[in-house]
Amino acid sequence: MKKTKQLFFPLLLSLMLLLSTGMTVFASGDGNIDGGGGSMGDGTKTDVWRSQDGVRVTVVTVDGAVVSTPFDLTNFSIADNIINFGKVSKLQYTSGTSLSPGGSYSCSKPGITLPRIISGGSSRASIEAIKRYFCSEYAAHLVSDKTGIAFEELIGGSYKLVLEPIAYFTHGGRNYAMTATEAALYNQMGGGTLRRKLPSLTHQNLPLSLFLERADLGYPAWTGTTSSKVSDEEILSALGIGIVSYKDVPEAELQAPDYTYRVDTDVITSITLTSGTEVNPKNPASVTFHIDGRSYTVNDIVMPKGGSQVVWAKWQTPLEPTTLTINVSVSGASTAKTSFTAKIVSLDENIPPDPMATDVYPGFSIPSLPSNPQKTSASWSVWSAKWHNNWEWESDWEWESESCDDDCLENCSGGHGEWVDNGEWVDNGWYDFTSTSYYASISGAMEIHPDDIVPTASSDTMKSGYGIKESATAHFSSDAPSSHYAPVQTAVSYFPEFKYGTYWRLLERSGYGSVSFTFKDNEFSTYNRKVHFTPIWYPDGSAYTVYTYIIDAWTPAGMLSVNVNDSIQIQGSLYDDWYSKRE
């Protein structure tokens, strides 16, 4: 089985990327989907695939009964006169439905762009991105709208989604739309012509784009090749299918997490306390954070009457992605919420694939730079209290009687004595409250340059196909004690050939307050260089701009982040150097 990539955020960042697209992920959506694929051939004028893909969606019962007319989704504009075989699912073909040409073709562009489904050239599919998309609340609402099945009913546990990859390609000079199953049936009917003309598409990347991790609906888990050609029989029995199982989850679980953190990262979780009465050292407040089996207690919290105080715990996230519930217990004050959901995600699992010398990207246009949320400074304060002495005399007058003595007059009736003040000095003081303010800030910069071993680079101009190096820096400063913050820990770089999404590189960090980031060793580099390879097809005369998001500087007032970018110029390709050397 192919090594799949675990994401997060994206944005995300995963969570950051998902939120930026408006998609909410189901906490309990189950995507029984895996995929693979290999390199592609160049094709011919009459037999060629131009990386146009889509997906067919069918709603079925948990027993596999088809309950909706399948519908096709794609990001591309597909002509309605393209040759197709109607809206038939793999389950219906398995049950005996024969392949027959359909009429006018119809498909839909979703409001949120589909992830890449079929790998081809430099466009690589991410199985985790596919899972994220179709296990989302957005996708469930989309399916509900397309099929007329009520949203609550759809996710109630009685239905599943069957997903099938679709390729739009030219064969024999005519344009086709086919699922993997349809391509296998068509190949059988045509005596193997399709496999001979477009083997890398119809019998490799198309069927291997989606397959099952676990047996379901009568189809087995695929344990064969993930990068080589497969037979018609293997396609029909096991390939070109993914399944999403919706479970009956509480509405609360469909909401975004309260916090999103990265794995193996020092973070801060904070709450705000309030009180209608004075909270002083004599009767202080306390807070305990219960996180991942550990407790973090903050004692001796004070604040004036009607005041507020931010209280936090600094902790390290787990090494693996997970979802945690953070519970908070409070005494001596009040807080608005005492239970939080924390999503722990990984950004180190979606590196760009190995670039190929034969990669092409017809119609590529340079995308706009991302604009992720940026917060470069934060401030917070902590109350302290000191006793203010105010000594005052409190009188206590008492009559002290005296007995008669020899000096008393004749007939003295007694009653001798005097008033005596038996009072004491009493400290009627009060607490003076002082608020101490703290700040934190970050700044960032980056540079990219041709790798040192690029033979024909001139300053920051180089030929496409060679590697670039990156140096990013971030400076964190604060006047607070170290227990108040966690300095910059993470930087992620995104690239124009992937539209600043799909794939990224988690950078390697060195330093603490002032931090440097570089590319990690590239597993596809012959010399183990810390580089990213530019695509061979990148347009001449264009700026190649790398975008880096510097994050995970945590404070009681939230996470600090900064956007940075830099460019080199592309002129020519490494083919030019190869031919010059031969000459």
C-alpha positions in Angstrom: 0.0 0.0 0.0 1.2 3.5 -0.8 2.4 5.6 2.0 -0.4 8.1 2.5 0.1 11.6 3.8 -1.5 12.9 6.9 -2.4 16.6 6.7 -3.9 19.1 8.6 -5.5 22.6 8.3 -3.9 23.0 5.4 -4.9 25.3 5.8 -4.2 23.6 8.0 -2.6 24.8 8.9 -4.9 22.6 8.1 -7.3 23.4 9.9 -6.3 26.8 8.8 -6.6 25.9 5.1 -10.0 24.2 5.7 -11.4 27.1 7.5 -10.1 29.5 4.8 -12.2 27.5 2.2 -15.3 27.4 4.4 -15.2 23.6 4.9 -16.0 21.9 8.2 -14.7 18.4 8.8 -16.8 15.7 10.3 -15.3 14.4 13.5 -16.7 10.9 12.7 -16.8 10.8 8.9 -15.1 7.6 7.8 -13.3 7.7 4.5 -12.4 4.1 3.3 -10.2 5.4 0.6 -6.6 4.9 -0.5 -4.8 5.6 -3.8 -1.6 5.5 -5.8 -0.4 6.1 -9.4 2.9 6.3 -11.3 4.5 8.4 -14.0 2.6 9.2 -17.2 3.6 9.0 -20.9 3.4 11.9 -23.3 0.4 10.7 -25.4 -0.2 11.6 -29.0 -2.5 14.0 -30.9 -5.2 11.3 -31.1 -4.7 9.6 -27.8 -3.9 11.9 -24.9 -5.0 12.9 -21.4 -4.6 16.6 -20.4 -4.9 16.0 -16.6 -8.6 16.7 -16.6 -10.3 14.6 -13.9 -13.4 14.4 -11.7 -15.4 12.1 -9.5 -18.7 10.2 -9.7 -20.8 10.2 -6.5 -23.5 7.7 -5.7 -25.5 7.4 -2.5 -26.1 3.8 -1.4 -27.5 2.1 1.6 -25.2 0.4 4.1 -26.1 -2.9 2.3 -25.1 -1.5 -1.1 -28.5 -0.6 -2.7 -28.3 2.4 -5.0 -30.7 5.1 -3.8 -29.7 8.0 -5.9 -28.9 8.8 -9.5 -25.1 9.2 -9.7 -23.8 12.6 -10.4 -20.4 13.8 -11.7 -18.2 16.6 -10.2 -15.2 18.3 -11.8 -13.3 21.5 -11.7 -13.1 21.6 -15.5 -15.4 22.9 -18.2 -16.4 19.8 -20.0 -18.4 19.9 -23.3 -21.8 18.3 -23.3 -21.1 16.4 -26.5 -18.3 14.3 -25.0 -18.8 10.6 -25.4 -20.0 9.0 -22.2 -21.9 6.0 -20.9 -24.5 7.7 -18.7 -24.6 8.0 -15.0 -24.0 4.4 -13.9 -22.1 3.4 -10.7 -19.6 0.6 -10.3 -22.1 -1.3 -8.2 -24.6 -1.3 -11.0 -22.0 -2.5 -13.5 -21.0 -5.3 -11.0 -24.6 -6.3 -10.8 -24.8 -6.8 -14.6 -25.5 -3.4 -16.2 -23.9 -3.4 -19.6 -21.8 -0.6 -21.0 -23.8 1.6 -23.5 -23.3 5.1 -24.8 -25.2 7.8 -23.0 -26.6 11.0 -24.4 -25.6 14.6 -23.6 -23.1 14.7 -20.9 -23.6 16.7 -17.7 -21.4 17.5 -14.7 -21.1 20.1 -12.0 -18.4 22.4 -10.7 -18.6 22.4 -6.9 -18.5 25.7 -5.0 -15.4 24.6 -3.2 -12.7 23.3 -5.6 -12.2 19.5 -5.7 -8.8 18.2 -4.7 -6.8 16.5 -7.4 -8.3 13.0 -7.9 -5.9 11.4 -10.5 -2.2 11.9 -10.4 -0.6 13.1 -13.6 2.6 15.0 -14.5 3.4 17.4 -11.7 -0.2 17.3 -10.4 -0.2 14.7 -7.7 -3.3 13.6 -5.9 -3.4 13.6 -2.1 -5.6 10.9 -0.6 -5.8 12.8 2.6 -7.1 15.8 0.8 -9.7 13.7 -0.9 -10.8 12.2 2.4 -11.0 15.6 4.0 -13.1 16.9 1.2 -15.7 14.1 1.0 -15.9 13.6 4.8 -16.7 17.3 5.3 -20.0 19.0 6.2 -19.8 20.9 2.9 -19.7 17.7 0.8 -22.6 16.2 2.8 -24.7 19.3 2.1 -23.6 19.2 -1.6 -24.7 15.5 -1.9 -27.9 16.3 0.0 -28.7 19.1 -2.5 -27.9 16.9 -5.5 -29.9 13.9 -4.4 -32.8 15.4 -2.5 -31.9 13.3 0.6 -32.3 15.4 3.8 -28.9 16.3 5.3 -29.8 14.8 8.7 -31.0 11.6 7.1 -27.9 11.4 4.9 -25.5 11.5 7.9 -27.7 9.5 10.1 -25.8 6.2 9.6 -28.1 4.6 7.0 -26.2 5.7 3.8 -22.7 5.6 2.3 -21.1 7.5 -0.6 -19.5 5.6 -3.4 -16.8 7.7 -5.1 -15.4 6.8 -8.5 -12.6 8.7 -10.3 -13.4 10.0 -13.8 -10.9 10.8 -16.5 -11.6 13.2 -19.5 -9.4 12.2 -22.4 -9.0 11.9 -26.1 -8.9 8.4 -27.7 -8.7 7.8 -31.4 -9.3 11.6 -32.0 -12.6 11.6 -30.0 -13.2 12.9 -26.5 -14.4 10.6 -23.7 -15.5 10.7 -20.1 -14.9 7.4 -18.3 -14.7 6.0 -14.8 -12.1 3.4 -14.2 -14.7 0.6 -14.4 -16.1 2.0 -17.7 -12.5 2.2 -19.1 -11.9 -1.5 -18.2 -15.3 -2.6 -19.8 -14.6 -0.4 -22.9 -11.1 -2.0 -23.2 -12.6 -5.5 -23.1 -15.2 -4.5 -25.8 -12.4 -3.0 -28.0 -10.0 -5.9 -27.8 -7.5 -4.1 -25.7 -7.1 -1.0 -27.8 -7.5 1.5 -24.9 -4.8 -0.2 -22.9 -2.5 -0.2 -25.8 -3.0 3.6 -26.5 -3.4 5.0 -23.0 -2.0 2.4 -20.6 -0.6 4.8 -18.0 -4.0 6.5 -17.7 -6.7 3.9 -18.1 -4.9 0.9 -16.5 -2.7 2.7 -14.0 -3.3 6.2 -12.6 -7.1 6.2 -13.2 -7.9 2.9 -11.4 -5.2 3.3 -8.8 -6.4 6.8 -7.8 -9.1 5.4 -5.5 -9.2 1.9 -3.9 -10.4 0.6 -0.5 -8.3 0.3 2.7 -10.9 -2.2 4.1 -13.3 -4.5 2.4 -16.8 -3.0 2.0 -19.9 -3.4 -0.2 -18.6 -6.7 -1.6 -15.3 -5.1 -2.8 -12.0 -6.2 -1.3 -9.2 -4.1 0.2 -6.6 -3.6 -2.5 -3.2 -5.0 -1.6 -1.6 -5.1 -5.0 0.6 -2.6 -6.8 0.1 1.1 -6.4 2.3 2.3 -9.2 2.2 -0.2 -12.1 -0.2 -1.3 -14.7 -3.2 -3.4 -13.7 -5.5 -5.7 -15.6 -9.2 -5.2 -16.6 -10.2 -8.0 -14.2 -8.3 -6.3 -11.3 -10.0 -3.0 -12.1 -13.5 -4.5 -12.2 -13.1 -6.5 -9.0 -11.3 -4.0 -6.7 -10.1 -0.7 -8.1 -11.5 2.8 -9.0 -13.7 3.0 -5.9 -13.7 4.8 -2.5 -16.4 4.7 0.2 -17.4 7.4 2.7 -19.5 6.1 5.7 -21.5 8.8 7.5 -22.2 8.2 11.1 -24.8 9.8 13.4 -22.7 12.4 15.2 -23.9 15.1 17.5 -24.3 18.5 16.1 -21.6 19.8 18.4 -19.1 17.6 16.8 -19.6 19.1 13.4 -18.2 22.4 14.7 -14.6 23.6 14.3 -12.3 22.9 17.2 -11.6 25.6 19.8 -7.9 25.2 19.3 -5.8 23.8 16.5 -2.2 22.9 17.4 0.7 21.2 15.6 2.2 17.9 16.8 5.2 18.0 19.2 4.8 21.7 19.8 5.0 23.9 22.9 1.6 25.7 23.1 -0.5 27.8 25.4 -4.1 27.2 26.3 -5.7 30.2 28.1 -9.0 31.2 29.7 -10.3 34.5 31.2 -11.5 34.7 34.8 -14.0 37.3 36.1 -15.3 38.1 39.5 -18.0 40.5 40.9 -16.1 40.6 44.2 -12.5 41.2 45.1 -10.2 38.1 44.7 -7.2 38.8 47.0 -4.3 36.8 48.5 -6.4 35.9 51.6 -9.0 34.2 49.4 -7.3 33.6 46.0 -8.7 31.9 43.0 -7.1 28.8 41.4 -7.5 27.1 38.0 -6.5 23.5 36.9 -6.2 22.5 33.2 -6.8 18.8 32.6 -5.0 18.0 29.3 -4.1 14.6 27.8 -3.9 12.9 31.2 -1.9 15.6 33.0 -3.0 18.5 35.2 -1.6 22.0 35.2 -2.6 24.1 38.2 -2.3 27.9 38.6 -2.7 29.1 42.2 -2.8 32.5 44.0 -4.8 34.3 41.3 -6.0 37.7 42.3 -8.0 40.5 40.7 -9.9 43.6 41.9 -13.7 43.6 42.2 -15.2 43.6 38.7 -11.9 42.8 37.1 -10.7 40.0 34.9 -7.6 37.9 34.6 -6.2 35.7 31.7 -4.9 32.4 33.1 -3.0 29.8 31.0 -1.2 26.5 30.9 1.9 25.9 28.8 2.2 22.3 27.6 3.6 20.2 24.8 1.3 18.5 22.3 1.4 14.8 21.5 3.8 13.4 18.8 0.9 12.0 16.7 -2.2 13.7 15.3 -5.3 13.4 17.6 -8.2 15.2 19.0 -8.2 16.1 22.7 -10.8 17.4 25.2 -9.4 20.0 27.5 -11.3 20.4 30.8 -10.8 23.3 33.2 -11.8 23.4 36.9 -12.0 26.9 38.6 -12.4 27.9 42.2 -12.8 31.4 43.6 -13.9 33.1 40.3 -15.9 32.4 37.2 -15.2 31.7 33.5 -17.4 31.4 30.5 -16.4 27.9 29.3 -14.7 25.0 31.0 -14.4 22.4 28.2 -12.6 22.8 24.9 -11.8 20.7 21.9 -8.2 20.7 20.6 -7.2 19.4 17.2 -3.6 18.2 17.0 -2.5 18.1 13.3 0.7 17.2 11.4 2.3 19.3 8.7 5.2 17.0 7.9 3.3 14.5 5.7 2.7 16.1 2.4 6.0 16.8 0.7 6.0 17.4 -3.0 6.5 14.3 -5.2 9.5 13.4 -7.1 9.7 15.8 -10.1 10.0 14.1 -13.5 11.9 15.4 -16.6 8.7 14.6 -18.6 6.4 16.6 -16.4 4.2 19.1 -18.3 1.5 21.5 -17.2 -0.4 22.9 -20.3 -2.3 26.1 -19.5 -0.5 26.8 -16.2 -1.0 30.3 -14.9 0.9 31.8 -12.0 -1.3 31.9 -8.9 -1.7 34.8 -6.4 0.2 34.6 -3.2 -1.8 33.3 -0.2 -2.9 35.7 2.6 -3.1 33.7 5.7 -4.0 35.3 9.0 -1.1 37.3 10.4 -0.6 38.4 14.0 2.8 39.9 14.8 2.3 41.2 18.3 0.3 40.5 21.4 -0.1 42.0 24.9 -1.6 40.7 28.2 -1.4 41.6 31.9 -1.3 40.0 35.3 -2.8 41.3 38.5 -0.9 41.4 41.7 -2.0 42.6 45.2 -0.1 44.2 48.0 -1.5 45.0 51.5 -1.8 48.7 52.3 -1.4 49.3 56.0 -3.8 51.8 57.7 -3.3 51.6 61.5 -6.2 53.2 63.5 -6.8 53.3 67.2 -10.0 51.5 68.2 -11.1 52.7 71.7 -12.6 50.4 74.3 -13.6 52.5 77.4 -14.2 50.6 80.6 -15.0 51.8 84.2 -12.5 50.6 86.7 -14.0 50.7 90.4 -11.9 51.4 93.5 -12.7 50.5 97.2 -12.9 53.1 100.0 -9.8 53.8 101.9 -8.6 55.9 104.9 -8.8 59.0 102.9 -12.5 58.7 102.2 -14.8 61.2 103.9 -17.1 60.2 106.7 -20.2 58.7 105.4 -18.6 57.9 102.0 -20.9 55.6 100.0 -18.2 54.2 97.6 -18.4 54.3 93.9 -14.7 55.3 93.5 -13.0 54.6 90.1 -12.2 56.0 86.7 -12.8 55.4 83.0 -9.9 53.7 81.2 -9.4 53.2 77.4 -8.4 49.6 76.9 -8.5 49.9 73.1 -5.8 48.8 70.6 -4.2 49.7 67.3 -6.0 48.0 64.4 -4.7 47.8 60.9 -7.8 48.8 58.8 -5.9 48.6 55.6 -6.7 47.2 52.1 -5.2 45.5 49.1 -3.7 47.7 46.4 -4.0 46.0 43.0 -1.4 46.5 40.4 -1.6 45.3 36.8 1.7 44.4 35.1 1.6 44.5 31.4 3.6 42.2 29.0 4.1 42.1 25.3 5.5 39.7 22.6 6.2 40.3 19.0 7.7 38.5 16.0 9.2 39.6 12.7 10.2 37.4 9.8 12.1 37.4 6.5 13.2 34.9 3.9 15.4 34.5 0.9 15.5 31.9 -1.8 18.5 31.4 -4.2 19.6 28.8 -6.7 21.3 25.9 -5.0 25.1 26.3 -4.7 25.7 23.4 -7.2 23.4 24.8 -10.0 26.0 25.2 -12.8 24.5 28.0 -14.8 22.8 30.2 -12.3 23.5 33.9 -12.5 22.7 35.7 -9.3 19.0 34.9 -8.7 18.3 33.9 -12.2 18.4 30.2 -13.1 17.0 27.6 -15.4 13.9 25.6 -14.5 14.4 22.0 -13.2 17.2 22.9 -10.8 16.9 23.1 -7.1 16.5 26.2 -4.9 17.6 26.7 -1.3 15.7 28.8 1.3 16.8 30.7 4.4 13.9 32.0 6.5 14.4 33.8 9.8 12.1 34.8 12.6 12.9 36.9 15.6 10.7 36.6 18.8 10.9 39.2 21.6 9.1 39.5 24.9 9.5 41.2 28.2 7.6 38.4 30.0 9.0 35.4 32.0 9.6 32.4 29.8 6.6 30.6 31.4 4.4 33.1 29.6 5.3 32.1 26.0 6.6 29.6 23.5 8.8 31.2 20.8 8.5 30.6 17.0 8.6 26.8 16.3 7.2 26.2 12.8 7.6 27.4 9.2 5.9 25.9 6.2 6.7 26.7 2.6 4.3 26.6 -0.3 5.0 26.7 -4.1 3.4 28.2 -7.2 3.4 24.9 -9.2 0.9 23.5 -6.6 -1.1 26.7 -6.5 0.3 27.3 -3.0 -1.6 24.3 -1.7 -1.8 20.5 -2.2 1.9 20.0 -1.2 4.2 21.9 1.1 7.5 21.6 2.9 7.8 21.8 6.7 11.1 23.6 7.3 13.9 22.5 9.6 14.4 24.8 12.6 17.5 25.9 14.4 17.8 28.4 17.3 15.3 29.5 19.9 14.4 33.2 20.2 16.0 34.2 16.9 15.2 31.2 14.7 16.5 30.1 11.3 14.6 27.8 9.0 15.8 25.8 5.9 14.5 23.1 3.7 15.1 19.6 5.0 17.2 17.1 3.1 15.3 16.4 -0.2 14.8 12.6 -0.5 14.8 13.0 -4.3 18.1 14.8 -4.4 21.1 12.7 -5.7 23.4 14.7 -3.4 21.0 14.9 -0.4 20.8 18.7 -0.9 18.4 20.8 1.2 16.5 22.0 -1.8 13.2 22.2 -3.6 13.3 21.4 -7.3 11.5 23.8 -9.6 9.4 22.1 -12.2 11.0 21.7 -15.6 7.9 23.2 -17.3 7.9 26.5 -15.4 7.4 29.4 -17.8 10.5 31.3 -19.0 10.8 34.9 -17.9 8.6 34.4 -14.9 9.2 35.0 -11.2 9.2 31.8 -9.2 7.9 32.9 -5.8 8.0 30.7 -2.6 5.6 31.6 0.2 6.4 30.7 3.8 4.0 30.9 6.8 5.9 31.3 10.1 3.7 30.2 13.0 3.6 28.6 16.5 4.8 31.5 18.6 2.4 31.1 21.5 1.3 33.7 24.1 -1.6 34.0 26.6 -3.2 36.3 24.0 -3.0 33.7 21.2 -0.6 32.6 18.5 1.7 35.0 16.6 2.3 34.4 12.9 3.8 36.2 9.9 3.8 35.8 6.1 7.0 36.1 4.1 8.0 35.3 0.5 10.8 35.7 -2.0 11.4 35.1 -5.7 14.0 34.0 -8.3 13.7 34.4 -12.0 13.3 31.5 -14.4 15.0 31.7 -17.8 15.4 28.5 -19.8 15.5 25.0 -18.6 18.1 22.4 -17.6 17.6 20.8 -21.0 19.5 23.8 -22.4 22.5 22.9 -20.3 22.3 19.2 -21.3 22.3 20.0 -25.0 25.1 22.5 -24.6 27.2 19.9 -22.9 26.6 17.4 -25.6 27.5 19.9 -28.3 
